[in-house]
Amino acid sequence: MLSDAAAAFDARDRRLVYADYLRPAYTEQYGHCVEVDFDALEQANPYAYRLVIDFIRSNGLELYAHDGGAAIEYDAPRTPGQAAS
């Protein structure tokens, strides 16, 4: 799961503890999704930030802010040899 990239295992409680800036969620509007605070993630864990961005791009995922608006814009992935638009 994508959220595991910034999670830690709590041996005492024997459970995975998700970071506040990258965690699984469920909303009525979108169903199962991942909540991401991109600024906090980039500062706390640049590797996980890059992993999330690459995952989003390679899977052509849509990003939404909590208010329903688009959170960030990014270029869709291009196939080799395809010109940038």
Secondary structure, DSSP 8 states (H G I E B T S, - for coil): -GGGGG-EEETTTTEEE-BTTEEEEEETTTEEEEEE-HHHHHHH-HHHHHHHHHHHHHTT---B-TTSSB---------TT----
